[in-house]
Amino acid sequence: MINFGLLLLTVLILIVTVIFHAGLLLDFIRPSVLQVQLFGVHLTLFGIIVVFAFESSSIYGFIIGLIGLITGVFGSFREPLTAKIGDKS
């Protein structure tokens, strides 16, 4: 039963992350670079907690941590939003 719960949790995190990245790429949401990196760090730390809490099902924690690592790296290479300053002439 624990494996089924962890599988559902992993799939839910994967779906939320895919929706997050789709929102970024389609420009529906505009979080800062730091916010994307922090989201990745939180997912990575949660994956580590799952690995240590459920040693027999450590693959789920590894997958969650890997999703967080990819999200954090993706956030590092995003270009920061720049303010558009119009000419006042």
PDB file of N, CA, C and O in Angstrom:
ATOM      1  N   MET A   1       0.821  -1.190   0.000  1.00  0.00           N
ATOM      2  CA  MET A   1       0.000   0.000   0.000  1.00  0.00           C
ATOM      3  C   MET A   1       0.868   1.259   0.000  1.00  0.00           C
ATOM      4  O   MET A   1       0.497   2.275  -0.587  1.00  0.00           O
ATOM      5  N   ILE A   2       2.015   1.186   0.656  1.00  0.00           N
ATOM      6  CA  ILE A   2       2.921   2.333   0.674  1.00  0.00           C
ATOM      7  C   ILE A   2       3.451   2.604  -0.725  1.00  0.00           C
ATOM      8  O   ILE A   2       3.574   3.758  -1.133  1.00  0.00           O
ATOM      9  N   ASN A   3       3.766   1.536  -1.465  1.00  0.00           N
ATOM     10  CA  ASN A   3       4.263   1.725  -2.825  1.00  0.00           C
ATOM     11  C   ASN A   3       3.228   2.407  -3.707  1.00  0.00           C
ATOM     12  O   ASN A   3       3.578   3.260  -4.523  1.00  0.00           O
ATOM     13  N   PHE A   4       1.958   2.044  -3.555  1.00  0.00           N
ATOM     14  CA  PHE A   4       0.902   2.669  -4.347  1.00  0.00           C
ATOM     15  C   PHE A   4       0.781   4.154  -4.008  1.00  0.00           C
ATOM     16  O   PHE A   4       0.616   4.981  -4.905  1.00  0.00           O
ATOM     17  N   GLY A   5       0.862   4.496  -2.730  1.00  0.00           N
ATOM     18  CA  GLY A   5       0.800   5.894  -2.314  1.00  0.00           C
ATOM     19  C   GLY A   5       1.978   6.698  -2.828  1.00  0.00           C
ATOM     20  O   GLY A   5       1.815   7.831  -3.282  1.00  0.00           O
ATOM     21  N   LEU A   6       3.172   6.110  -2.757  1.00  0.00           N
ATOM     22  CA  LEU A   6       4.350   6.809  -3.269  1.00  0.00           C
ATOM     23  C   LEU A   6       4.297   6.952  -4.786  1.00  0.00           C
ATOM     24  O   LEU A   6       4.757   7.951  -5.338  1.00  0.00           O
ATOM     25  N   LEU A   7       3.733   5.945  -5.455  1.00  0.00           N
ATOM     26  CA  LEU A   7       3.579   6.037  -6.906  1.00  0.00           C
ATOM     27  C   LEU A   7       2.618   7.167  -7.268  1.00  0.00           C
ATOM     28  O   LEU A   7       2.892   7.942  -8.184  1.00  0.00           O
ATOM     29  N   LEU A   8       1.501   7.266  -6.558  1.00  0.00           N
ATOM     30  CA  LEU A   8       0.555   8.360  -6.810  1.00  0.00           C
ATOM     31  C   LEU A   8       1.182   9.720  -6.512  1.00  0.00           C
ATOM     32  O   LEU A   8       0.971  10.679  -7.256  1.00  0.00           O
ATOM     33  N   LEU A   9       1.947   9.804  -5.433  1.00  0.00           N
ATOM     34  CA  LEU A   9       2.620  11.051  -5.084  1.00  0.00           C
ATOM     35  C   LEU A   9       3.631  11.446  -6.156  1.00  0.00           C
ATOM     36  O   LEU A   9       3.716  12.615  -6.533  1.00  0.00           O
ATOM     37  N   THR A  10       4.393  10.479  -6.645  1.00  0.00           N
ATOM     38  CA  THR A  10       5.382  10.753  -7.681  1.00  0.00           C
ATOM     39  C   THR A  10       4.710  11.201  -8.975  1.00  0.00           C
ATOM     40  O   THR A  10       5.178  12.137  -9.623  1.00  0.00           O
ATOM     41  N   VAL A  11       3.627  10.550  -9.350  1.00  0.00           N
ATOM     42  CA  VAL A  11       2.899  10.939 -10.564  1.00  0.00           C
ATOM     43  C   VAL A  11       2.300  12.329 -10.399  1.00  0.00           C
ATOM     44  O   VAL A  11       2.324  13.121 -11.340  1.00  0.00           O
ATOM     45  N   LEU A  12       1.764  12.641  -9.223  1.00  0.00           N
ATOM     46  CA  LEU A  12       1.208  13.968  -8.966  1.00  0.00           C
ATOM     47  C   LEU A  12       2.286  15.044  -9.071  1.00  0.00           C
ATOM     48  O   LEU A  12       2.060  16.094  -9.672  1.00  0.00           O
ATOM     49  N   ILE A  13       3.449  14.786  -8.491  1.00  0.00           N
ATOM     50  CA  ILE A  13       4.550  15.752  -8.567  1.00  0.00           C
ATOM     51  C   ILE A  13       5.009  15.919 -10.011  1.00  0.00           C
ATOM     52  O   ILE A  13       5.321  17.030 -10.440  1.00  0.00           O
ATOM     53  N   LEU A  14       5.051  14.829 -10.755  1.00  0.00           N
ATOM     54  CA  LEU A  14       5.440  14.903 -12.161  1.00  0.00           C
ATOM     55  C   LEU A  14       4.438  15.729 -12.965  1.00  0.00           C
ATOM     56  O   LEU A  14       4.839  16.541 -13.799  1.00  0.00           O
ATOM     57  N   ILE A  15       3.153  15.534 -12.728  1.00  0.00           N
ATOM     58  CA  ILE A  15       2.121  16.294 -13.444  1.00  0.00           C
ATOM     59  C   ILE A  15       2.202  17.779 -13.100  1.00  0.00           C
ATOM     60  O   ILE A  15       2.120  18.626 -13.989  1.00  0.00           O
ATOM     61  N   VAL A  16       2.361  18.100 -11.818  1.00  0.00           N
ATOM     62  CA  VAL A  16       2.464  19.503 -11.399  1.00  0.00           C
ATOM     63  C   VAL A  16       3.699  20.156 -12.008  1.00  0.00           C
ATOM     64  O   VAL A  16       3.644  21.310 -12.434  1.00  0.00           O
ATOM     65  N   THR A  17       4.808  19.432 -12.053  1.00  0.00           N
ATOM     66  CA  THR A  17       6.036  19.981 -12.617  1.00  0.00           C
ATOM     67  C   THR A  17       5.908  20.192 -14.122  1.00  0.00           C
ATOM     68  O   THR A  17       6.388  21.197 -14.648  1.00  0.00           O
ATOM     69  N   VAL A  18       5.272  19.263 -14.814  1.00  0.00           N
ATOM     70  CA  VAL A  18       5.064  19.432 -16.259  1.00  0.00           C
ATOM     71  C   VAL A  18       4.161  20.634 -16.529  1.00  0.00           C
ATOM     72  O   VAL A  18       4.423  21.407 -17.450  1.00  0.00           O
ATOM     73  N   ILE A  19       3.110  20.795 -15.743  1.00  0.00           N
ATOM     74  CA  ILE A  19       2.232  21.960 -15.898  1.00  0.00           C
ATOM     75  C   ILE A  19       2.998  23.246 -15.595  1.00  0.00           C
ATOM     76  O   ILE A  19       2.804  24.256 -16.272  1.00  0.00           O
ATOM     77  N   PHE A  20       3.866  23.218 -14.585  1.00  0.00           N
ATOM     78  CA  PHE A  20       4.680  24.381 -14.234  1.00  0.00           C
ATOM     79  C   PHE A  20       5.596  24.769 -15.394  1.00  0.00           C
ATOM     80  O   PHE A  20       5.670  25.938 -15.769  1.00  0.00           O
ATOM     81  N   HIS A  21       6.295  23.778 -15.959  1.00  0.00           N
ATOM     82  CA  HIS A  21       7.202  24.064 -17.074  1.00  0.00           C
ATOM     83  C   HIS A  21       6.430  24.504 -18.321  1.00  0.00           C
ATOM     84  O   HIS A  21       6.900  25.371 -19.059  1.00  0.00           O
ATOM     85  N   ALA A  22       5.265  23.925 -18.563  1.00  0.00           N
ATOM     86  CA  ALA A  22       4.445  24.350 -19.700  1.00  0.00           C
ATOM     87  C   ALA A  22       3.982  25.794 -19.513  1.00  0.00           C
ATOM     88  O   ALA A  22       3.968  26.570 -20.469  1.00  0.00           O
ATOM     89  N   GLY A  23       3.608  26.151 -18.298  1.00  0.00           N
ATOM     90  CA  GLY A  23       3.221  27.529 -18.013  1.00  0.00           C
ATOM     91  C   GLY A  23       4.363  28.505 -18.215  1.00  0.00           C
ATOM     92  O   GLY A  23       4.158  29.626 -18.680  1.00  0.00           O
ATOM     93  N   LEU A  24       5.568  28.076 -17.863  1.00  0.00           N
ATOM     94  CA  LEU A  24       6.740  28.920 -18.092  1.00  0.00           C
ATOM     95  C   LEU A  24       7.014  29.100 -19.577  1.00  0.00           C
ATOM     96  O   LEU A  24       7.244  30.213 -20.049  1.00  0.00           O
ATOM     97  N   LEU A  25       6.987  27.993 -20.304  1.00  0.00           N
ATOM     98  CA  LEU A  25       7.321  28.060 -21.724  1.00  0.00           C
ATOM     99  C   LEU A  25       6.255  28.788 -22.537  1.00  0.00           C
ATOM    100  O   LEU A  25       6.576  29.451 -23.523  1.00  0.00           O
ATOM    101  N   LEU A  26       5.001  28.674 -22.136  1.00  0.00           N
ATOM    102  CA  LEU A  26       3.923  29.361 -22.840  1.00  0.00           C
ATOM    103  C   LEU A  26       3.683  30.766 -22.301  1.00  0.00           C
ATOM    104  O   LEU A  26       2.791  31.469 -22.777  1.00  0.00           O
ATOM    105  N   ASP A  27       4.469  31.179 -21.315  1.00  0.00           N
ATOM    106  CA  ASP A  27       4.443  32.526 -20.740  1.00  0.00           C
ATOM    107  C   ASP A  27       3.132  32.839 -20.022  1.00  0.00           C
ATOM    108  O   ASP A  27       2.680  33.984 -20.028  1.00  0.00           O
ATOM    109  N   PHE A  28       2.516  31.821 -19.402  1.00  0.00           N
ATOM    110  CA  PHE A  28       1.331  32.050 -18.581  1.00  0.00           C
ATOM    111  C   PHE A  28       1.715  32.559 -17.196  1.00  0.00           C
ATOM    112  O   PHE A  28       1.001  33.370 -16.606  1.00  0.00           O
ATOM    113  N   ILE A  29       2.834  32.084 -16.686  1.00  0.00           N
ATOM    114  CA  ILE A  29       3.336  32.527 -15.385  1.00  0.00           C
ATOM    115  C   ILE A  29       4.745  33.055 -15.583  1.00  0.00           C
ATOM    116  O   ILE A  29       5.451  32.640 -16.502  1.00  0.00           O
ATOM    117  N   ARG A  30       5.147  33.969 -14.719  1.00  0.00           N
ATOM    118  CA  ARG A  30       6.471  34.572 -14.846  1.00  0.00           C
ATOM    119  C   ARG A  30       7.182  34.627 -13.494  1.00  0.00           C
ATOM    120  O   ARG A  30       7.396  35.712 -12.954  1.00  0.00           O
ATOM    121  N   PRO A  31       7.548  33.479 -12.949  1.00  0.00           N
ATOM    122  CA  PRO A  31       8.300  33.515 -11.693  1.00  0.00           C
ATOM    123  C   PRO A  31       9.735  33.952 -11.955  1.00  0.00           C
ATOM    124  O   PRO A  31      10.249  33.821 -13.065  1.00  0.00           O
ATOM    125  N   SER A  32      10.365  34.470 -10.920  1.00  0.00           N
ATOM    126  CA  SER A  32      11.760  34.868 -11.071  1.00  0.00           C
ATOM    127  C   SER A  32      12.640  33.621 -11.121  1.00  0.00           C
ATOM    128  O   SER A  32      12.192  32.512 -10.831  1.00  0.00           O
ATOM    129  N   VAL A  33      13.885  33.828 -11.492  1.00  0.00           N
ATOM    130  CA  VAL A  33      14.837  32.720 -11.569  1.00  0.00           C
ATOM    131  C   VAL A  33      14.996  32.083 -10.195  1.00  0.00           C
ATOM    132  O   VAL A  33      15.073  30.859 -10.081  1.00  0.00           O
ATOM    133  N   LEU A  34      15.043  32.896  -9.164  1.00  0.00           N
ATOM    134  CA  LEU A  34      15.204  32.385  -7.805  1.00  0.00           C
ATOM    135  C   LEU A  34      14.018  31.520  -7.386  1.00  0.00           C
ATOM    136  O   LEU A  34      14.206  30.502  -6.720  1.00  0.00           O
ATOM    137  N   GLN A  35      12.818  31.902  -7.760  1.00  0.00           N
ATOM    138  CA  GLN A  35      11.642  31.109  -7.397  1.00  0.00           C
ATOM    139  C   GLN A  35      11.659  29.740  -8.070  1.00  0.00           C
ATOM    140  O   GLN A  35      11.281  28.743  -7.454  1.00  0.00           O
ATOM    141  N   VAL A  36      12.094  29.682  -9.322  1.00  0.00           N
ATOM    142  CA  VAL A  36      12.180  28.395 -10.018  1.00  0.00           C
ATOM    143  C   VAL A  36      13.247  27.524  -9.368  1.00  0.00           C
ATOM    144  O   VAL A  36      13.045  26.322  -9.195  1.00  0.00           O
ATOM    145  N   GLN A  37      14.380  28.120  -9.008  1.00  0.00           N
ATOM    146  CA  GLN A  37      15.444  27.366  -8.347  1.00  0.00           C
ATOM    147  C   GLN A  37      14.986  26.857  -6.985  1.00  0.00           C
ATOM    148  O   GLN A  37      15.282  25.718  -6.624  1.00  0.00           O
ATOM    149  N   LEU A  38      14.276  27.674  -6.229  1.00  0.00           N
ATOM    150  CA  LEU A  38      13.786  27.240  -4.922  1.00  0.00           C
ATOM    151  C   LEU A  38      12.761  26.118  -5.046  1.00  0.00           C
ATOM    152  O   LEU A  38      12.730  25.219  -4.206  1.00  0.00           O
ATOM    153  N   PHE A  39      11.929  26.156  -6.073  1.00  0.00           N
ATOM    154  CA  PHE A  39      10.986  25.065  -6.323  1.00  0.00           C
ATOM    155  C   PHE A  39      11.755  23.768  -6.580  1.00  0.00           C
ATOM    156  O   PHE A  39      11.378  22.708  -6.081  1.00  0.00           O
ATOM    157  N   GLY A  40      12.826  23.858  -7.354  1.00  0.00           N
ATOM    158  CA  GLY A  40      13.659  22.685  -7.609  1.00  0.00           C
ATOM    159  C   GLY A  40      14.342  22.174  -6.351  1.00  0.00           C
ATOM    160  O   GLY A  40      14.439  20.965  -6.143  1.00  0.00           O
ATOM    161  N   VAL A  41      14.815  23.085  -5.514  1.00  0.00           N
ATOM    162  CA  VAL A  41      15.470  22.683  -4.261  1.00  0.00           C
ATOM    163  C   VAL A  41      14.471  22.003  -3.335  1.00  0.00           C
ATOM    164  O   VAL A  41      14.800  21.004  -2.695  1.00  0.00           O
ATOM    165  N   HIS A  42      13.257  22.534  -3.257  1.00  0.00           N
ATOM    166  CA  HIS A  42      12.238  21.914  -2.403  1.00  0.00           C
ATOM    167  C   HIS A  42      11.901  20.506  -2.876  1.00  0.00           C
ATOM    168  O   HIS A  42      11.766  19.592  -2.062  1.00  0.00           O
ATOM    169  N   LEU A  43      11.767  20.327  -4.171  1.00  0.00           N
ATOM    170  CA  LEU A  43      11.483  18.985  -4.682  1.00  0.00           C
ATOM    171  C   LEU A  43      12.644  18.032  -4.420  1.00  0.00           C
ATOM    172  O   LEU A  43      12.431  16.871  -4.072  1.00  0.00           O
ATOM    173  N   THR A  44      13.869  18.519  -4.586  1.00  0.00           N
ATOM    174  CA  THR A  44      15.039  17.677  -4.330  1.00  0.00           C
ATOM    175  C   THR A  44      15.100  17.262  -2.866  1.00  0.00           C
ATOM    176  O   THR A  44      15.335  16.092  -2.563  1.00  0.00           O
ATOM    177  N   LEU A  45      14.890  18.207  -1.961  1.00  0.00           N
ATOM    178  CA  LEU A  45      14.911  17.878  -0.535  1.00  0.00           C
ATOM    179  C   LEU A  45      13.781  16.928  -0.164  1.00  0.00           C
ATOM    180  O   LEU A  45      13.970  16.034   0.662  1.00  0.00           O
ATOM    181  N   PHE A  46      12.615  17.108  -0.760  1.00  0.00           N
ATOM    182  CA  PHE A  46      11.509  16.189  -0.502  1.00  0.00           C
ATOM    183  C   PHE A  46      11.853  14.790  -0.999  1.00  0.00           C
ATOM    184  O   PHE A  46      11.515  13.801  -0.349  1.00  0.00           O
ATOM    185  N   GLY A  47      12.518  14.700  -2.139  1.00  0.00           N
ATOM    186  CA  GLY A  47      12.958  13.401  -2.641  1.00  0.00           C
ATOM    187  C   GLY A  47      13.940  12.733  -1.702  1.00  0.00           C
ATOM    188  O   GLY A  47      13.884  11.519  -1.508  1.00  0.00           O
ATOM    189  N   ILE A  48      14.846  13.513  -1.113  1.00  0.00           N
ATOM    190  CA  ILE A  48      15.807  12.961  -0.152  1.00  0.00           C
ATOM    191  C   ILE A  48      15.083  12.446   1.089  1.00  0.00           C
ATOM    192  O   ILE A  48      15.425  11.388   1.617  1.00  0.00           O
ATOM    193  N   ILE A  49      14.087  13.191   1.551  1.00  0.00           N
ATOM    194  CA  ILE A  49      13.312  12.750   2.719  1.00  0.00           C
ATOM    195  C   ILE A  49      12.588  11.445   2.420  1.00  0.00           C
ATOM    196  O   ILE A  49      12.548  10.551   3.265  1.00  0.00           O
ATOM    197  N   VAL A  50      12.015  11.329   1.224  1.00  0.00           N
ATOM    198  CA  VAL A  50      11.323  10.091   0.851  1.00  0.00           C
ATOM    199  C   VAL A  50      12.305   8.929   0.783  1.00  0.00           C
ATOM    200  O   VAL A  50      11.968   7.818   1.194  1.00  0.00           O
ATOM    201  N   VAL A  51      13.509   9.160   0.273  1.00  0.00           N
ATOM    202  CA  VAL A  51      14.520   8.094   0.210  1.00  0.00           C
ATOM    203  C   VAL A  51      14.855   7.595   1.603  1.00  0.00           C
ATOM    204  O   VAL A  51      14.935   6.386   1.823  1.00  0.00           O
ATOM    205  N   PHE A  52      15.053   8.508   2.550  1.00  0.00           N
ATOM    206  CA  PHE A  52      15.420   8.088   3.902  1.00  0.00           C
ATOM    207  C   PHE A  52      14.240   7.518   4.685  1.00  0.00           C
ATOM    208  O   PHE A  52      14.427   6.645   5.533  1.00  0.00           O
ATOM    209  N   ALA A  53      13.033   7.997   4.414  1.00  0.00           N
ATOM    210  CA  ALA A  53      11.870   7.521   5.161  1.00  0.00           C
ATOM    211  C   ALA A  53      11.412   6.143   4.694  1.00  0.00           C
ATOM    212  O   ALA A  53      10.982   5.322   5.504  1.00  0.00           O
ATOM    213  N   PHE A  54      11.503   5.890   3.404  1.00  0.00           N
ATOM    214  CA  PHE A  54      11.038   4.621   2.837  1.00  0.00           C
ATOM    215  C   PHE A  54      12.195   3.970   2.101  1.00  0.00           C
ATOM    216  O   PHE A  54      12.283   4.051   0.876  1.00  0.00           O
ATOM    217  N   GLU A  55      13.077   3.328   2.841  1.00  0.00           N
ATOM    218  CA  GLU A  55      14.281   2.764   2.243  1.00  0.00           C
ATOM    219  C   GLU A  55      13.973   1.649   1.251  1.00  0.00           C
ATOM    220  O   GLU A  55      14.726   1.447   0.298  1.00  0.00           O
ATOM    221  N   SER A  56      12.877   0.922   1.461  1.00  0.00           N
ATOM    222  CA  SER A  56      12.552  -0.159   0.535  1.00  0.00           C
ATOM    223  C   SER A  56      11.997   0.375  -0.787  1.00  0.00           C
ATOM    224  O   SER A  56      12.004  -0.337  -1.792  1.00  0.00           O
ATOM    225  N   SER A  57      11.525   1.601  -0.796  1.00  0.00           N
ATOM    226  CA  SER A  57      10.965   2.207  -2.008  1.00  0.00           C
ATOM    227  C   SER A  57      11.752   3.458  -2.379  1.00  0.00           C
ATOM    228  O   SER A  57      11.163   4.501  -2.662  1.00  0.00           O
ATOM    229  N   SER A  58      13.062   3.362  -2.381  1.00  0.00           N
ATOM    230  CA  SER A  58      13.887   4.545  -2.588  1.00  0.00           C
ATOM    231  C   SER A  58      13.861   5.049  -4.025  1.00  0.00           C
ATOM    232  O   SER A  58      14.277   6.179  -4.277  1.00  0.00           O
ATOM    233  N   ILE A  59      13.383   4.243  -4.979  1.00  0.00           N
ATOM    234  CA  ILE A  59      13.344   4.697  -6.371  1.00  0.00           C
ATOM    235  C   ILE A  59      12.384   5.871  -6.539  1.00  0.00           C
ATOM    236  O   ILE A  59      12.619   6.745  -7.373  1.00  0.00           O
ATOM    237  N   TYR A  60      11.303   5.899  -5.754  1.00  0.00           N
ATOM    238  CA  TYR A  60      10.350   7.010  -5.852  1.00  0.00           C
ATOM    239  C   TYR A  60      10.989   8.309  -5.364  1.00  0.00           C
ATOM    240  O   TYR A  60      10.813   9.356  -5.987  1.00  0.00           O
ATOM    241  N   GLY A  61      11.715   8.250  -4.278  1.00  0.00           N
ATOM    242  CA  GLY A  61      12.419   9.430  -3.786  1.00  0.00           C
ATOM    243  C   GLY A  61      13.487   9.896  -4.753  1.00  0.00           C
ATOM    244  O   GLY A  61      13.704  11.095  -4.926  1.00  0.00           O
ATOM    245  N   PHE A  62      14.157   8.935  -5.385  1.00  0.00           N
ATOM    246  CA  PHE A  62      15.177   9.280  -6.373  1.00  0.00           C
ATOM    247  C   PHE A  62      14.548   9.999  -7.563  1.00  0.00           C
ATOM    248  O   PHE A  62      15.104  10.979  -8.060  1.00  0.00           O
ATOM    249  N   ILE A  63      13.407   9.526  -8.018  1.00  0.00           N
ATOM    250  CA  ILE A  63      12.727  10.162  -9.157  1.00  0.00           C
ATOM    251  C   ILE A  63      12.259  11.570  -8.783  1.00  0.00           C
ATOM    252  O   ILE A  63      12.402  12.501  -9.575  1.00  0.00           O
ATOM    253  N   ILE A  64      11.701  11.726  -7.581  1.00  0.00           N
ATOM    254  CA  ILE A  64      11.264  13.056  -7.131  1.00  0.00           C
ATOM    255  C   ILE A  64      12.466  13.994  -7.025  1.00  0.00           C
ATOM    256  O   ILE A  64      12.387  15.149  -7.442  1.00  0.00           O
ATOM    257  N   GLY A  65      13.574  13.506  -6.471  1.00  0.00           N
ATOM    258  CA  GLY A  65      14.781  14.323  -6.377  1.00  0.00           C
ATOM    259  C   GLY A  65      15.337  14.689  -7.737  1.00  0.00           C
ATOM    260  O   GLY A  65      15.822  15.803  -7.933  1.00  0.00           O
ATOM    261  N   LEU A  66      15.270  13.763  -8.677  1.00  0.00           N
ATOM    262  CA  LEU A  66      15.749  14.028 -10.031  1.00  0.00           C
ATOM    263  C   LEU A  66      14.881  15.080 -10.724  1.00  0.00           C
ATOM    264  O   LEU A  66      15.399  15.937 -11.440  1.00  0.00           O
ATOM    265  N   ILE A  67      13.581  15.018 -10.516  1.00  0.00           N
ATOM    266  CA  ILE A  67      12.679  16.040 -11.063  1.00  0.00           C
ATOM    267  C   ILE A  67      13.040  17.410 -10.483  1.00  0.00           C
ATOM    268  O   ILE A  67      13.067  18.407 -11.204  1.00  0.00           O
ATOM    269  N   GLY A  68      13.319  17.452  -9.177  1.00  0.00           N
ATOM    270  CA  GLY A  68      13.712  18.707  -8.543  1.00  0.00           C
ATOM    271  C   GLY A  68      15.036  19.228  -9.058  1.00  0.00           C
ATOM    272  O   GLY A  68      15.204  20.433  -9.247  1.00  0.00           O
ATOM    273  N   LEU A  69      15.977  18.325  -9.286  1.00  0.00           N
ATOM    274  CA  LEU A  69      17.285  18.730  -9.802  1.00  0.00           C
ATOM    275  C   LEU A  69      17.155  19.307 -11.210  1.00  0.00           C
ATOM    276  O   LEU A  69      17.774  20.324 -11.526  1.00  0.00           O
ATOM    277  N   ILE A  70      16.362  18.669 -12.044  1.00  0.00           N
ATOM    278  CA  ILE A  70      16.157  19.163 -13.409  1.00  0.00           C
ATOM    279  C   ILE A  70      15.458  20.523 -13.382  1.00  0.00           C
ATOM    280  O   ILE A  70      15.798  21.410 -14.165  1.00  0.00           O
ATOM    281  N   THR A  71      14.488  20.689 -12.491  1.00  0.00           N
ATOM    282  CA  THR A  71      13.784  21.968 -12.377  1.00  0.00           C
ATOM    283  C   THR A  71      14.731  23.069 -11.910  1.00  0.00           C
ATOM    284  O   THR A  71      14.689  24.183 -12.432  1.00  0.00           O
ATOM    285  N   GLY A  72      15.583  22.769 -10.933  1.00  0.00           N
ATOM    286  CA  GLY A  72      16.537  23.761 -10.442  1.00  0.00           C
ATOM    287  C   GLY A  72      17.552  24.160 -11.495  1.00  0.00           C
ATOM    288  O   GLY A  72      17.892  25.337 -11.614  1.00  0.00           O
ATOM    289  N   VAL A  73      18.038  23.198 -12.256  1.00  0.00           N
ATOM    290  CA  VAL A  73      19.001  23.504 -13.318  1.00  0.00           C
ATOM    291  C   VAL A  73      18.320  24.298 -14.427  1.00  0.00           C
ATOM    292  O   VAL A  73      18.907  25.227 -14.982  1.00  0.00           O
ATOM    293  N   PHE A  74      17.081  23.932 -14.750  1.00  0.00           N
ATOM    294  CA  PHE A  74      16.321  24.683 -15.750  1.00  0.00           C
ATOM    295  C   PHE A  74      16.158  26.134 -15.307  1.00  0.00           C
ATOM    296  O   PHE A  74      16.253  27.050 -16.124  1.00  0.00           O
ATOM    297  N   GLY A  75      15.915  26.343 -14.024  1.00  0.00           N
ATOM    298  CA  GLY A  75      15.769  27.699 -13.506  1.00  0.00           C
ATOM    299  C   GLY A  75      17.061  28.485 -13.540  1.00  0.00           C
ATOM    300  O   GLY A  75      17.037  29.710 -13.657  1.00  0.00           O
ATOM    301  N   SER A  76      18.193  27.798 -13.441  1.00  0.00           N
ATOM    302  CA  SER A  76      19.482  28.478 -13.465  1.00  0.00           C
ATOM    303  C   SER A  76      19.799  29.048 -14.838  1.00  0.00           C
ATOM    304  O   SER A  76      20.470  30.074 -14.947  1.00  0.00           O
ATOM    305  N   PHE A  77      19.323  28.392 -15.882  1.00  0.00           N
ATOM    306  CA  PHE A  77      19.660  28.821 -17.230  1.00  0.00           C
ATOM    307  C   PHE A  77      18.579  29.672 -17.884  1.00  0.00           C
ATOM    308  O   PHE A  77      18.678  30.008 -19.064  1.00  0.00           O
ATOM    309  N   ARG A  78      17.558  30.017 -17.129  1.00  0.00           N
ATOM    310  CA  ARG A  78      16.551  30.937 -17.663  1.00  0.00           C
ATOM    311  C   ARG A  78      17.101  32.348 -17.659  1.00  0.00           C
ATOM    312  O   ARG A  78      17.905  32.714 -16.801  1.00  0.00           O
ATOM    313  N   GLU A  79      16.664  33.129 -18.618  1.00  0.00           N
ATOM    314  CA  GLU A  79      17.073  34.524 -18.638  1.00  0.00           C
ATOM    315  C   GLU A  79      16.186  35.304 -17.680  1.00  0.00           C
ATOM    316  O   GLU A  79      14.965  35.146 -17.703  1.00  0.00           O
ATOM    317  N   PRO A  80      16.780  36.142 -16.839  1.00  0.00           N
ATOM    318  CA  PRO A  80      15.958  36.914 -15.905  1.00  0.00           C
ATOM    319  C   PRO A  80      15.100  37.921 -16.664  1.00  0.00           C
ATOM    320  O   PRO A  80      15.471  38.401 -17.734  1.00  0.00           O
ATOM    321  N   LEU A  81      13.956  38.223 -16.085  1.00  0.00           N
ATOM    322  CA  LEU A  81      13.069  39.202 -16.702  1.00  0.00           C
ATOM    323  C   LEU A  81      13.691  40.585 -16.598  1.00  0.00           C
ATOM    324  O   LEU A  81      14.188  40.977 -15.542  1.00  0.00           O
ATOM    325  N   THR A  82      13.660  41.306 -17.683  1.00  0.00           N
ATOM    326  CA  THR A  82      14.214  42.656 -17.685  1.00  0.00           C
ATOM    327  C   THR A  82      13.076  43.652 -17.836  1.00  0.00           C
ATOM    328  O   THR A  82      12.085  43.396 -18.518  1.00  0.00           O
ATOM    329  N   ALA A  83      13.242  44.764 -17.197  1.00  0.00           N
ATOM    330  CA  ALA A  83      12.230  45.816 -17.279  1.00  0.00           C
ATOM    331  C   ALA A  83      12.369  46.538 -18.614  1.00  0.00           C
ATOM    332  O   ALA A  83      13.475  46.859 -19.047  1.00  0.00           O
ATOM    333  N   LYS A  84      11.247  46.784 -19.252  1.00  0.00           N
ATOM    334  CA  LYS A  84      11.262  47.509 -20.519  1.00  0.00           C
ATOM    335  C   LYS A  84      11.071  48.988 -20.231  1.00  0.00           C
ATOM    336  O   LYS A  84      10.033  49.416 -19.726  1.00  0.00           O
ATOM    337  N   ILE A  85      12.081  49.742 -20.559  1.00  0.00           N
ATOM    338  CA  ILE A  85      12.044  51.177 -20.325  1.00  0.00           C
ATOM    339  C   ILE A  85      11.791  51.862 -21.663  1.00  0.00           C
ATOM    340  O   ILE A  85      12.580  51.735 -22.599  1.00  0.00           O
ATOM    341  N   GLY A  86      10.704  52.572 -21.736  1.00  0.00           N
ATOM    342  CA  GLY A  86      10.350  53.256 -22.988  1.00  0.00           C
ATOM    343  C   GLY A  86      11.051  54.603 -23.084  1.00  0.00           C
ATOM    344  O   GLY A  86      11.419  55.203 -22.074  1.00  0.00           O
ATOM    345  N   ASP A  87      11.229  55.063 -24.308  1.00  0.00           N
ATOM    346  CA  ASP A  87      11.825  56.383 -24.528  1.00  0.00           C
ATOM    347  C   ASP A  87      10.817  57.455 -24.148  1.00  0.00           C
ATOM    348  O   ASP A  87       9.643  57.371 -24.509  1.00  0.00           O
ATOM    349  N   LYS A  88      11.270  58.446 -23.429  1.00  0.00           N
ATOM    350  CA  LYS A  88      10.393  59.533 -22.997  1.00  0.00           C
ATOM    351  C   LYS A  88      10.719  60.813 -23.769  1.00  0.00           C
ATOM    352  O   LYS A  88      10.719  61.906 -23.203  1.00  0.00           O
ATOM    353  N   SER A  89      10.989  60.670 -25.035  1.00  0.00           N
ATOM    354  CA  SER A  89      11.318  61.863 -25.819  1.00  0.00           C
ATOM    355  C   SER A  89      10.148  62.341 -26.633  1.00  0.00           C
ATOM    356  O   SER A  89      10.259  63.336 -27.349  1.00  0.00           O
TER     357      SER A  89
END
